[in-house]
Amino acid sequence: VPSKLCNRRNKPAPVVFYLSGLTCTEENFIQKSGFQKYANEYGLIVVNPDTSPRNVNIPGEDESYDFGSGAGFYVDATEEPWKKNYRMFSYVTSELIDLVNENFLVVPNKIGIMGHSMGGHGALICALKNPGLYSSVSTFAAISNPINCPWGQKALKGYLGSDESEWKNWDATELVKVYNGIPMEIFLDQGNDDNFLKQSQLLPENLVKASTENDKIQAFLNMRDGYDHSYFYINTFIEEHIKYHAKFLKE
C-alpha cells in the first residue's frame, strides 16, 4: 500500500496484481523487483500471491520445479489429485480480488494485472478469459503459447488431462485468436538474451502474430537488447511497467 495513502483512509487506490513465475513464492517479487518505490510514487496498491497451493500433501507435488508446488500455472485443474486444491485461476480472478476489496480501500473496477514467465502466462489468461475485469495488462518474458512449449505441455497435461483441445482454453495465443470482448491492449516485455526464449519456451511472436489477426487485441512486444530472464531484468524495467499500469488505472 503506498505510504502516502496510509494516513488518508478515505483515499482509495487502484490495484495491480503481480503473478510470479516457476519456483517462486510471493517473496521473490517483494525482495528483488524494487517495485515498492514506484508503486508508492504512482499511488498503486500492488498484490502478489504465491504461485501454487502449499502443503496440501499430494504425492509428488514437490518432486519437480515445473509442476506441482511453485508451478500452479494459474489454471483450474480438472484432473485428480490436483483439482480440489490447484485452482489458481479462480483464486486470482475471484477470491483474491474479493479479499483485497474487503480489506483495503480500492478504486472500484480499476484493476491491472502483470506477471513474469509462468506468471506472465497467468496474467494473460486471466485478462483474456475475463473481458473488462482488468484495465491494464503487462508481462515480463511470458510463456505466451504453452500448448507449444515443453513447460506448458507438461503442466496442461498434468492439470487438465490429455485432451489437447481443452488446453487451448488456457493458452494466451489461442485465446487471442477467439477473443471477442472489449478492446484490449497488451504490453509484452522480453529480453532477447533470455535462454528460455531461445529454447522456445516463451514464444511471444506467436501471440503477436495472433493479435494482428484480431482487431480487438493490440499486443506490443518490447524486445530488450542483452537482457535475460532474471529479476535483474525485471528490476531494470519495473518502473516502466508500474507507470504503464498507472496510465490506465488513474485516468
C-alpha positions, 0 to 999 in steps of 0.5 A: 500500500503506498505510504502516502495513502496510509494516513488518508483512509478515505483515499482509495487506490487502484490495484495491480496484481503481480503473478510470479513465475516457476519456483517462486513464492510471493517473496521473490517479487517483494525482495528483488523487483524494487517495485515498492518505490514506484508503486508508492510514487504512482499511488498503486496498491500492488498484490502478489500471491504465491504461485501454487497451493502449499502443503496440501500433501499430494504425492509428488507435488514437490518432486519437480520445479515445473509442476506441482508446488511453485508451478500452479500455472494459474489454471483450474485443474480438472484432473485428480489429485490436483483439482480440489486444491490447484485452482489458481485461476479462480483464486486470482480472478475471484477470491483474491480480488474479493479479499483485497476489496474487503480489506483495503480501500480500492478504486472500484473496477480499476484493476491491472494485472502483470506477471513474469514467465509462468506468471506472465502466462497467468496474467494473460489468461486471466485478462483474456478469459475475463473481458473488462475485469482488468484495465491494464495488462503487462508481462515480463518474458511470458510463456505466451503459447504453452500448448507449444512449449515443453513447460506448458505441455507438461503442466496442461497435461498434468492439470487438465488431462490429455485432451489437447483441445481443452488446453487451448482454453488456457493458452494466451495465443489461442485465446487471442485468436477467439477473443471477442470482448472489449478492446484490449491492449497488451504490453509484452516485455522480453529480453532477447538474451533470455535462454528460455526464449531461445529454447522456445519456451516463451514464444511471444511472436506467436501471440503477436502474430495472433493479435494482428489477426484480431482487431480487438487485441493490440499486443506490443512486444518490447524486445530488450537488447542483452537482457535475460530472464532474471529479476535483474531484468525485471528490476531494470524495467519495473518502473516502466511497467508500474507507470504503464499500469498507472496510465490506465488505472488513474485516468 
